[in-house]
Structures are given as structure tokens and as C-alpha cells.
């Protein structure tokens, strides 16, 4: 299969530098990057495994330690729906 990609100049420069540092052509380096990525994340079957679910939760929680602490009253029905009698 042949792909033709339009890369941003900074991405292209980064890939060229990495390829040069490994002494390989840009095309071979890009192919290896794509193959490595494809091998790391297998095609999805539509079913979420326990491991996949836990990984998703870890990704969602990333950075949450910097969120402000809210009192439990902030999660009352009235504060969510703003109901008036």
C-alpha cells in the first residue's frame, strides 16, 4: 500500500532529524514509526477489556489532581437543574 502524506514543516523537520540520527532514510523511519504504532494498538473489536477500561480511566484522570475541590452541595439537584417552585 502506498500513502502520500502532507506534513507540517515542523513535523517533517522533526522526522528528518530523527531519521538522520538513526542513519536511515526518512521513508524507512516513517514506515517504522507507523508499524510500531499499529503493533502497539491492535484493531478494536468493539469490546472493551478490563485492562482497556482501566487505561481509559487513567487517561481521563490524568491532570485531575489540579482541579479545584468542590463541596458536595455543588452537586445537589437544585444546583444542577435550577428548579424554581
C-alpha positions in Angstrom: 0.0 0.0 0.0 1.3 3.5 -0.8 0.4 6.6 1.2 1.1 10.2 0.4 1.1 12.5 3.4 1.2 16.2 3.7 3.2 17.0 6.8 3.5 20.3 8.7 7.0 21.7 8.2 7.9 21.3 11.9 6.8 17.7 11.9 8.7 17.0 8.7 11.9 18.5 10.2 11.5 16.5 13.4 11.1 13.2 11.5 14.0 14.0 9.2 16.2 14.8 12.2 15.2 11.5 14.0 15.8 9.5 10.8 19.2 11.1 10.3 20.2 10.4 13.9 19.4 6.7 13.2 21.2 6.8 9.9 18.1 5.8 7.8 16.1 7.4 5.1 13.0 9.4 6.1 10.7 6.9 4.3 12.1 3.9 6.2 11.9 5.8 9.5 8.3 6.9 8.9 7.3 3.3 8.0 8.9 2.0 11.2 7.0 4.6 13.2 3.7 3.6 11.6 4.4 -0.1 12.1 5.4 0.4 15.7 2.2 2.4 16.4 0.0 -0.2 14.7 1.6 -3.0 16.7 1.1 -1.2 19.9 -2.6 -0.6 19.5 -4.4 -3.6 17.9 -7.5 -3.1 15.9 -10.5 -2.7 18.2 -13.1 -5.4 18.4 -15.8 -3.2 19.7 -15.5 -4.8 23.1 -13.7 -3.0 26.0 -11.5 -5.2 28.1 -11.0 -4.6 31.8 -7.4 -3.6 31.1 -8.6 -1.2 28.3 -11.2 0.3 30.7 -8.7 0.9 33.4 -6.3 2.5 30.9 -9.1 4.8 29.7 -9.9 5.8 33.4 -6.2 6.5 34.0 -6.1 8.7 30.9 -9.3 10.6 32.0 -7.9 11.1 35.5 -4.6 12.5 34.2 -4.1 16.0 35.5 -7.2 15.8 37.7 -5.2 16.4 40.8 -5.0 20.1 39.8 -8.8 20.5 39.7 -10.4 22.6 42.5 -12.1 20.7 45.3 -15.8 21.3 45.3 -18.2 20.8 48.3 -20.8 18.1 48.0 -23.5 20.8 48.0 -22.3 21.8 44.5 -23.8 18.5 43.2 -27.3 18.9 44.5 -30.3 18.5 42.2 -31.1 22.2 42.7 -27.7 23.4 41.7 -27.8 21.3 38.6 -31.4 21.9 37.4 -32.0 25.3 39.0 -35.6 24.4 39.7 -38.0 27.1 41.0 -41.3 26.4 42.7 
